[in-house]
Amino acid sequence: MAENSLSGEFRTGQGLYESIENTRLASSDPLYQQDVKSAISHFKKCAELVDKLRVFSANETVEDINTGDLRFLLVESYLGDLTTKLTDKDRIQTLNEAKLYLEQFIRNVELHEILKEEDRKFIEEQTNEVKRDVAKKREEKIARYKREKETKSKLETLQQMLLSFEDNDKEDISREHIMTLIDLFIQKSIEQLISIKQELELLDQMRQTREQSGPSPLLDDNKVEPISRDNGPLLTKDGKRTSL
């Protein structure tokens, strides 16, 4: 019963997420915000059930996790992404909450040996604020964009294959599909963490400016538009398996 509840909560949350991603509503629209909060609620219930049912064990590698459970590794990544879309709370609080979810997702995929070496290396470089010249940064940006595009294309192909195959032939395709989706969200989460760090730094600069010059309607840090996710280091200077 509980397992069915977990699957149901996940499917509902995932459906809302996809609807939010494809909507034409502005992020400030009450209906948009209502869907975001509803999706967050479903994924929070998922997180509680995953913990209660002990779906994952710390000593499991990805090979030990059955295909049906793999998707639940995405819960924190969905929560992090959705939290960044909230507009009715203090922006700094919202960003820090999203940051915690995304960092937990990255720790989980590393723990279960899903994180690719190129991502682990990139995270370490960002964490340690390794200096790279403009050409190197541009090369990395192009490579990340190309990889994300290829991953999305592969995901679409696998989705079409799942629709055309018989149920008893879907196991391998289904596993590859969810692993590809996890890979896409790893890429997305890393970029979101970069963007969050940049926005938090900007909000802190605005706060300092406001304190020095006095209140100004132009410096409302709850109305700052999210900045580009393509530049800047990740969030901390800690080593492997700590916060990004």
N, C-alpha and C positions, 0 to 999 in steps of 0.2 A: 504493500500500500504506500509506504513511504517512498520507495523507489519510483513508483508511478507518479507520486506527487512531485518528486525531484525532476523527472523527465518532463512532466507537464509544465512546471514552473519555468524550466529552461526553454522549452519550445515557445511558450507565450512571451517570455522576455526577449528571445531571439527574434520572434516575429515583430514585436514592437520596435526593436532596434532597427531591423531592416526597413520598416515603414518610416522611421525617423530619418534614416539615411537617404531615403528616396523622396521625402516630402518636399513640397514647394513652399511650405509655411516658413515664415521667418522664425529665428530662434527665440525671439521675444513674444511670439504669439502664444496666448494662454493655452490653446489646444496642443501646440508643440510641447510646451513645458509640462502639460498634463501627461502626455505620452512618455516623456523622459522620466518623470517621477514614477509613473506606473511601471516602466521597464526596470528602473532601479529597484523598486519594491520586489518585483519577481526575482531578480538576480540576488538580492540580499537573502531572500528565502532559500534560494539555491545554495548560497554559501553556508547558511545555517545547516541545511540538510546534508551537504557534502561533509561537513565536520561531524555532524551527529552520526551519520552512517559510516564514517571512516572510510570513505570511498578510496582515498589514496593513503599510501604508507610511505614514510620518509625514505625507506630503503628500497623502494621500487624504482626500476628504470622504466623507460617508455615501453620496452618490450614486455614488461610484466603487467601492464595496464590493458585491460580488455578494450576493444574498440568502442563499445557502448559507453564506457566511462570517460574516454579521452576528451570528449567535448566539454566535460565539466571543468577541465583545466582553464577554459576560457572565461569562467565566471568573473574573476577579478579584472580581466582585461575589458570586458563589457562594462563593469561597474566604473572603472577608471575613465573610460571614454565617455560614458553617459554623464558622469559627474561633472566633467568639464563643460557640458552643455547647459548646466543649471544657471539661471540668471537671478534668482530671488534671494540669494544669500551673499554674505561678504565674499568678494572675489578671492581674496587671499585664503580664506578658510576653505572655499570650494576647491581651489587649486591644490592646496596641501592634502585635502582628502583624496582627490583624484590621484595625486602623486603616490600616496600610500598604496592604493589599489594596484596601480601599474607596477610599482616596485615589487609588490608581492607576487604578481603574475610572472615577472621576470625571474624572481627567485625560485618559483615553483617549476618553471620549465627548465631552469638550470639544474635544480635538484633531481629532476627525473631524466636528465641527460637528453633534453630536446634542443636546448640552445646550441645553435651552430657555432663553430669555431670563429667564423668571421664576425658574428654578432658579439661573441664574448670578447674578442680582441677589440672591436670598435667601442664597446662599453668601457673596457679598461682604459683605453686611450682617452675617452671623454672624461671618465672619472678622475684620471690623473692629469687632465688638462694638457695632454701632449700637444706641443706646438706643431702645426703643419702649415706649409706655405699655401698661398692662394691656389696654385695649380693643383696641389694635392687635395685640398678641400673641394675644389670644383670636380675633380675626378671622383671623389667619394660620393658627392651629391648625385652625379650622373649615374654611378653604379647602383646606388640605393634606389633611385627612381626606376632604372631599368629592371632591377630585381623585383620591385613591387609590381610593376606592370606585368612581368612574366608570371609572377605568382597569381595575380588576379586572372590572367588568361588561363592558366592551368586549372584554377578553381572552377572556372566556367565550363571547361571541357569535362572535368570530372563530374560536375553536376549533371551535365547532359548524359553522361555515361550511366549515372545512377538511375536516371529516369528511363533509360532504354533497356537496362539489364533486368533479368529475372531475379527475384529475391534471393535465391540460393546461389547466385553468382556475384552478389554485391559485396561480400565481406571485404575482399582485398581493396576494391575500389572505394568502399566506404571508409576504410582506415586511411587510405591515401588522401581522401578528400578532407577528413578532419585534421590530418597532420599538415596538409597544405594550408588549411584555414588557421591553424595555430601558428604556422610560420608567418602568415600574413599579419596576424595580430602581434607577433613579436616585433616585426618591422615597424608596425604602426605605433606600438607602445613605446619603443625606443625614441621615435620621432616626437611623440607626444611629451615624453619626459624632457626632451630638449626644449620644446616649446614652453612647457610649464616653467622650467628654470628661467628662461628668458623673460617670461611675463612677470614672474615673481620679482626678478631683479628690476624690471621697469617700474613695477608698483612700489618697490622700496625706494627707488630714486624719486618718484613722484611724492612719496610720503616725506622724504627728507626735504625736498624743495618746498612743499607746503609748510612744513614746520619752520623753515627758514624765512619764508616770505609771507606767511599768514594764509588763511583760507582763500581758496579761489574756486569758482564754479568750473574752471577749466581743468581742474585737477581732481576729478572724481574717480578714485581708483576702483570703484565698483562698476564703472562704465567703460573700462578699457577694452578695446577689441583685441582678441587673441592675435599674437604676432606670428610671423612665419615660423614654421617648424624646421626650416632647413639649415639653420646655423646655430652655433653655440655648443657649449659643453653640456654634459649631463649633470646630475644634481649634487653629488657629494664627492669627497676626495677619499672615500673608504675603498678598501680592496674588494676582492672577489667575494660574492655571496653576502654583500652588505647592500645598503641602499645604493641605488645608481648615482 
